[in-house]
Amino acid sequence: MIKSEIHFTVELDDNRIPDKIFWDATENPNEGINETKAICISVWDHYHKGLLGINLWTKDMPVDEMNHFAVDVLGNLSQMLKDSTQDQKMIAILEDAGRQITKHLNEQDKLEKEAKK
């Protein structure tokens, strides 16, 4: 049997707020430990029929990057459903939500640029 492992290391400040997050995996294409600003891990607990989730971000994660991270997580969820269930209604709802959020972020970016002028 082939095994694949994923490891996360979180460095906390004195207030137990994530300062740095590192990850590594046996099948990591980047070879070696990588630093990241945010992680979102979801595990299905089949016994209790619910989600076990870990969402962490560092204190220096920029808000605009966090927003884009959320859009990418939503897109990843949509792709997971395409690959696993082919439930077209759920996929369409998620994709629509992604478009709406992206539109909102684009409008926010435009307003911020205009305010800086």
CNS distance restraints for C-alpha pairs under 8 A (distance, minus, plus):
assign (resid   4 and name CA) (resid  25 and name CA) 7.30 0.50 0.50
assign (resid   4 and name CA) (resid  26 and name CA) 5.62 0.50 0.50
assign (resid   4 and name CA) (resid  27 and name CA) 6.87 0.50 0.50
assign (resid   5 and name CA) (resid  25 and name CA) 5.48 0.50 0.50
assign (resid   5 and name CA) (resid  26 and name CA) 5.47 0.50 0.50
assign (resid   5 and name CA) (resid  27 and name CA) 7.88 0.50 0.50
assign (resid   6 and name CA) (resid  23 and name CA) 7.25 0.50 0.50
assign (resid   6 and name CA) (resid  24 and name CA) 5.82 0.50 0.50
assign (resid   6 and name CA) (resid  25 and name CA) 4.23 0.50 0.50
assign (resid   6 and name CA) (resid  26 and name CA) 6.69 0.50 0.50
assign (resid   7 and name CA) (resid  23 and name CA) 5.49 0.50 0.50
assign (resid   7 and name CA) (resid  24 and name CA) 5.25 0.50 0.50
assign (resid   7 and name CA) (resid  25 and name CA) 6.13 0.50 0.50
assign (resid   8 and name CA) (resid  21 and name CA) 7.16 0.50 0.50
assign (resid   8 and name CA) (resid  22 and name CA) 5.68 0.50 0.50
assign (resid   8 and name CA) (resid  23 and name CA) 4.43 0.50 0.50
assign (resid   8 and name CA) (resid  24 and name CA) 6.67 0.50 0.50
assign (resid   9 and name CA) (resid  21 and name CA) 5.83 0.50 0.50
assign (resid   9 and name CA) (resid  22 and name CA) 5.08 0.50 0.50
assign (resid   9 and name CA) (resid  23 and name CA) 6.28 0.50 0.50
assign (resid  10 and name CA) (resid  18 and name CA) 6.34 0.50 0.50
assign (resid  10 and name CA) (resid  19 and name CA) 7.51 0.50 0.50
assign (resid  10 and name CA) (resid  20 and name CA) 5.89 0.50 0.50
assign (resid  10 and name CA) (resid  21 and name CA) 4.57 0.50 0.50
assign (resid  10 and name CA) (resid  22 and name CA) 6.37 0.50 0.50
assign (resid  11 and name CA) (resid  18 and name CA) 5.84 0.50 0.50
assign (resid  11 and name CA) (resid  19 and name CA) 5.55 0.50 0.50
assign (resid  11 and name CA) (resid  20 and name CA) 5.08 0.50 0.50
assign (resid  11 and name CA) (resid  21 and name CA) 6.32 0.50 0.50
assign (resid  12 and name CA) (resid  16 and name CA) 4.86 0.50 0.50
assign (resid  12 and name CA) (resid  17 and name CA) 5.19 0.50 0.50
assign (resid  12 and name CA) (resid  18 and name CA) 4.46 0.50 0.50
assign (resid  12 and name CA) (resid  19 and name CA) 5.19 0.50 0.50
assign (resid  12 and name CA) (resid  20 and name CA) 7.08 0.50 0.50
assign (resid  13 and name CA) (resid  17 and name CA) 5.45 0.50 0.50
assign (resid  13 and name CA) (resid  18 and name CA) 6.41 0.50 0.50
assign (resid  13 and name CA) (resid  19 and name CA) 5.84 0.50 0.50
assign (resid  17 and name CA) (resid  58 and name CA) 7.34 0.50 0.50
assign (resid  17 and name CA) (resid  59 and name CA) 7.07 0.50 0.50
assign (resid  18 and name CA) (resid  56 and name CA) 7.25 0.50 0.50
assign (resid  18 and name CA) (resid  57 and name CA) 6.51 0.50 0.50
assign (resid  18 and name CA) (resid  58 and name CA) 4.85 0.50 0.50
assign (resid  18 and name CA) (resid  59 and name CA) 6.43 0.50 0.50
assign (resid  19 and name CA) (resid  58 and name CA) 5.14 0.50 0.50
assign (resid  19 and name CA) (resid  59 and name CA) 6.09 0.50 0.50
assign (resid  19 and name CA) (resid  60 and name CA) 7.69 0.50 0.50
assign (resid  20 and name CA) (resid  35 and name CA) 7.16 0.50 0.50
assign (resid  20 and name CA) (resid  36 and name CA) 7.36 0.50 0.50
assign (resid  20 and name CA) (resid  37 and name CA) 7.00 0.50 0.50
assign (resid  20 and name CA) (resid  58 and name CA) 6.00 0.50 0.50
assign (resid  21 and name CA) (resid  35 and name CA) 5.69 0.50 0.50
assign (resid  21 and name CA) (resid  36 and name CA) 5.49 0.50 0.50
assign (resid  21 and name CA) (resid  37 and name CA) 6.31 0.50 0.50
assign (resid  21 and name CA) (resid  38 and name CA) 7.23 0.50 0.50
assign (resid  21 and name CA) (resid  57 and name CA) 7.82 0.50 0.50
assign (resid  21 and name CA) (resid  58 and name CA) 7.13 0.50 0.50
assign (resid  22 and name CA) (resid  33 and name CA) 6.36 0.50 0.50
assign (resid  22 and name CA) (resid  34 and name CA) 5.36 0.50 0.50
assign (resid  22 and name CA) (resid  35 and name CA) 4.32 0.50 0.50
assign (resid  22 and name CA) (resid  36 and name CA) 5.97 0.50 0.50
assign (resid  23 and name CA) (resid  33 and name CA) 5.66 0.50 0.50
assign (resid  23 and name CA) (resid  34 and name CA) 5.37 0.50 0.50
assign (resid  23 and name CA) (resid  35 and name CA) 6.47 0.50 0.50
assign (resid  23 and name CA) (resid  36 and name CA) 7.49 0.50 0.50
assign (resid  24 and name CA) (resid  28 and name CA) 6.50 0.50 0.50
assign (resid  24 and name CA) (resid  32 and name CA) 6.27 0.50 0.50
assign (resid  24 and name CA) (resid  33 and name CA) 4.80 0.50 0.50
assign (resid  24 and name CA) (resid  34 and name CA) 6.29 0.50 0.50
assign (resid  28 and name CA) (resid  32 and name CA) 7.33 0.50 0.50
assign (resid  30 and name CA) (resid  34 and name CA) 7.74 0.50 0.50
assign (resid  37 and name CA) (resid  57 and name CA) 5.55 0.50 0.50
assign (resid  37 and name CA) (resid  58 and name CA) 5.32 0.50 0.50
assign (resid  37 and name CA) (resid  60 and name CA) 7.55 0.50 0.50
assign (resid  37 and name CA) (resid  61 and name CA) 5.58 0.50 0.50
assign (resid  38 and name CA) (resid  55 and name CA) 7.57 0.50 0.50
assign (resid  38 and name CA) (resid  56 and name CA) 5.59 0.50 0.50
assign (resid  38 and name CA) (resid  57 and name CA) 4.04 0.50 0.50
assign (resid  38 and name CA) (resid  58 and name CA) 6.38 0.50 0.50
assign (resid  38 and name CA) (resid  61 and name CA) 7.30 0.50 0.50
assign (resid  38 and name CA) (resid  66 and name CA) 7.85 0.50 0.50
assign (resid  39 and name CA) (resid  54 and name CA) 7.63 0.50 0.50
assign (resid  39 and name CA) (resid  55 and name CA) 5.80 0.50 0.50
assign (resid  39 and name CA) (resid  56 and name CA) 5.41 0.50 0.50
assign (resid  39 and name CA) (resid  57 and name CA) 6.41 0.50 0.50
assign (resid  40 and name CA) (resid  53 and name CA) 7.35 0.50 0.50
assign (resid  40 and name CA) (resid  54 and name CA) 5.84 0.50 0.50
assign (resid  40 and name CA) (resid  55 and name CA) 4.55 0.50 0.50
assign (resid  40 and name CA) (resid  56 and name CA) 6.65 0.50 0.50
assign (resid  40 and name CA) (resid  73 and name CA) 7.99 0.50 0.50
assign (resid  41 and name CA) (resid  53 and name CA) 5.55 0.50 0.50
assign (resid  41 and name CA) (resid  54 and name CA) 5.07 0.50 0.50
assign (resid  41 and name CA) (resid  55 and name CA) 6.39 0.50 0.50
assign (resid  42 and name CA) (resid  51 and name CA) 6.54 0.50 0.50
assign (resid  42 and name CA) (resid  52 and name CA) 5.85 0.50 0.50
assign (resid  42 and name CA) (resid  53 and name CA) 4.50 0.50 0.50
assign (resid  42 and name CA) (resid  54 and name CA) 6.57 0.50 0.50
assign (resid  43 and name CA) (resid  51 and name CA) 5.84 0.50 0.50
assign (resid  43 and name CA) (resid  52 and name CA) 5.02 0.50 0.50
assign (resid  43 and name CA) (resid  53 and name CA) 6.15 0.50 0.50
assign (resid  44 and name CA) (resid  49 and name CA) 7.18 0.50 0.50
assign (resid  44 and name CA) (resid  50 and name CA) 6.02 0.50 0.50
assign (resid  44 and name CA) (resid  51 and name CA) 4.94 0.50 0.50
assign (resid  44 and name CA) (resid  52 and name CA) 6.17 0.50 0.50
assign (resid  45 and name CA) (resid  49 and name CA) 5.53 0.50 0.50
assign (resid  45 and name CA) (resid  50 and name CA) 5.29 0.50 0.50
assign (resid  45 and name CA) (resid  51 and name CA) 5.88 0.50 0.50
assign (resid  45 and name CA) (resid  52 and name CA) 6.45 0.50 0.50
assign (resid  46 and name CA) (resid  50 and name CA) 6.84 0.50 0.50
assign (resid  57 and name CA) (resid  61 and name CA) 6.44 0.50 0.50
assign (resid  61 and name CA) (resid  65 and name CA) 6.97 0.50 0.50
assign (resid  61 and name CA) (resid  66 and name CA) 6.74 0.50 0.50
assign (resid  62 and name CA) (resid  66 and name CA) 6.26 0.50 0.50
assign (resid  63 and name CA) (resid  67 and name CA) 6.20 0.50 0.50
assign (resid  64 and name CA) (resid  68 and name CA) 6.36 0.50 0.50
assign (resid  65 and name CA) (resid  69 and name CA) 5.97 0.50 0.50
assign (resid  66 and name CA) (resid  70 and name CA) 6.21 0.50 0.50
assign (resid  67 and name CA) (resid  71 and name CA) 6.49 0.50 0.50
assign (resid  67 and name CA) (resid 105 and name CA) 7.75 0.50 0.50
assign (resid  68 and name CA) (resid  72 and name CA) 6.22 0.50 0.50
assign (resid  69 and name CA) (resid  73 and name CA) 6.14 0.50 0.50
assign (resid  70 and name CA) (resid  74 and name CA) 6.22 0.50 0.50
assign (resid  71 and name CA) (resid  75 and name CA) 6.21 0.50 0.50
assign (resid  71 and name CA) (resid  98 and name CA) 5.98 0.50 0.50
assign (resid  71 and name CA) (resid 101 and name CA) 7.09 0.50 0.50
assign (resid  71 and name CA) (resid 102 and name CA) 7.18 0.50 0.50
assign (resid  72 and name CA) (resid  76 and name CA) 6.05 0.50 0.50
assign (resid  73 and name CA) (resid  77 and name CA) 6.19 0.50 0.50
assign (resid  74 and name CA) (resid  78 and name CA) 6.30 0.50 0.50
assign (resid  74 and name CA) (resid  94 and name CA) 6.86 0.50 0.50
assign (resid  74 and name CA) (resid  95 and name CA) 7.97 0.50 0.50
assign (resid  74 and name CA) (resid  98 and name CA) 6.54 0.50 0.50
assign (resid  75 and name CA) (resid  79 and name CA) 6.25 0.50 0.50
assign (resid  75 and name CA) (resid  94 and name CA) 7.48 0.50 0.50
assign (resid  75 and name CA) (resid  95 and name CA) 6.95 0.50 0.50
assign (resid  75 and name CA) (resid  98 and name CA) 6.79 0.50 0.50
assign (resid  76 and name CA) (resid  80 and name CA) 6.15 0.50 0.50
assign (resid  77 and name CA) (resid  81 and name CA) 6.37 0.50 0.50
assign (resid  77 and name CA) (resid  94 and name CA) 7.91 0.50 0.50
assign (resid  78 and name CA) (resid  82 and name CA) 6.30 0.50 0.50
assign (resid  78 and name CA) (resid  90 and name CA) 7.96 0.50 0.50
assign (resid  78 and name CA) (resid  91 and name CA) 5.42 0.50 0.50
assign (resid  78 and name CA) (resid  94 and name CA) 5.93 0.50 0.50
assign (resid  78 and name CA) (resid  95 and name CA) 6.68 0.50 0.50
assign (resid  79 and name CA) (resid  83 and name CA) 6.18 0.50 0.50
assign (resid  79 and name CA) (resid  91 and name CA) 7.91 0.50 0.50
assign (resid  80 and name CA) (resid  84 and name CA) 6.01 0.50 0.50
assign (resid  81 and name CA) (resid  85 and name CA) 5.22 0.50 0.50
assign (resid  81 and name CA) (resid  86 and name CA) 6.02 0.50 0.50
assign (resid  81 and name CA) (resid  87 and name CA) 6.77 0.50 0.50
assign (resid  81 and name CA) (resid  90 and name CA) 7.83 0.50 0.50
assign (resid  81 and name CA) (resid  91 and name CA) 6.56 0.50 0.50
assign (resid  82 and name CA) (resid  86 and name CA) 4.60 0.50 0.50
assign (resid  82 and name CA) (resid  87 and name CA) 6.93 0.50 0.50
assign (resid  82 and name CA) (resid  88 and name CA) 7.72 0.50 0.50
assign (resid  82 and name CA) (resid  91 and name CA) 6.77 0.50 0.50
assign (resid  86 and name CA) (resid  91 and name CA) 7.71 0.50 0.50
assign (resid  87 and name CA) (resid  91 and name CA) 6.21 0.50 0.50
assign (resid  88 and name CA) (resid  92 and name CA) 5.96 0.50 0.50
assign (resid  89 and name CA) (resid  93 and name CA) 6.25 0.50 0.50
assign (resid  90 and name CA) (resid  94 and name CA) 6.23 0.50 0.50
assign (resid  91 and name CA) (resid  95 and name CA) 6.06 0.50 0.50
assign (resid  92 and name CA) (resid  96 and name CA) 5.97 0.50 0.50
assign (resid  93 and name CA) (resid  97 and name CA) 6.18 0.50 0.50
assign (resid  94 and name CA) (resid  98 and name CA) 6.20 0.50 0.50
assign (resid  95 and name CA) (resid  99 and name CA) 6.26 0.50 0.50
assign (resid  96 and name CA) (resid 100 and name CA) 6.18 0.50 0.50
assign (resid  97 and name CA) (resid 101 and name CA) 6.12 0.50 0.50
assign (resid  98 and name CA) (resid 102 and name CA) 6.03 0.50 0.50
assign (resid  99 and name CA) (resid 103 and name CA) 6.06 0.50 0.50
assign (resid 100 and name CA) (resid 104 and name CA) 6.21 0.50 0.50
assign (resid 101 and name CA) (resid 105 and name CA) 6.17 0.50 0.50
assign (resid 102 and name CA) (resid 106 and name CA) 6.11 0.50 0.50
assign (resid 103 and name CA) (resid 107 and name CA) 6.19 0.50 0.50
assign (resid 104 and name CA) (resid 108 and name CA) 6.18 0.50 0.50
assign (resid 105 and name CA) (resid 109 and name CA) 6.12 0.50 0.50
assign (resid 106 and name CA) (resid 110 and name CA) 6.20 0.50 0.50
assign (resid 107 and name CA) (resid 111 and name CA) 6.22 0.50 0.50
assign (resid 108 and name CA) (resid 112 and name CA) 6.14 0.50 0.50
assign (resid 109 and name CA) (resid 113 and name CA) 6.17 0.50 0.50
assign (resid 110 and name CA) (resid 114 and name CA) 6.21 0.50 0.50
assign (resid 111 and name CA) (resid 115 and name CA) 6.11 0.50 0.50
assign (resid 112 and name CA) (resid 116 and name CA) 6.37 0.50 0.50
assign (resid 113 and name CA) (resid 117 and name CA) 6.74 0.50 0.50
